[in-house]
Amino acid sequence: MLLFVFNLVPIPPLDGSRVSRYFLPYKVEQVYNQIGGYGIILVFFFAGRLIAPIYWPLLGMFDTVLMKM
């Protein structure tokens, strides 16, 4: 489940970027496609700061649910 949530982040190497492209205007989509190669760098650079506040509460929630089963 955590991988599913992480994969929906709209940064170009992840699947969320493919979904978000359908909602962008054409010119913005062209720019988005051009900077897509740098998305993996953004993921590695910002992963700890941007994803950790989302990841750790979800991890705690799933741990709680699994412990009760």
Stockholm file with secondary structure:
# STOCKHOLM 1.0

chainA/1-69         MLLFVFNLVPIPPLDGSRVSRYFLPYKVEQVYNQIGGYGIILVFFFAGRLIAPIYWPLLGMFDTVLMKM
#=GR chainA/1-69 SS CHHHHHHTSCSTTSHHHHHHHTTSCHHHHHHHHHGGGGHHHHHHHHIIIIIHHHHHHHHHHHHHHHHHC
#=GC SS_cons        CHHHHHHTSCSTTSHHHHHHHTTSCHHHHHHHHHGGGGHHHHHHHHIIIIIHHHHHHHHHHHHHHHHHC
//
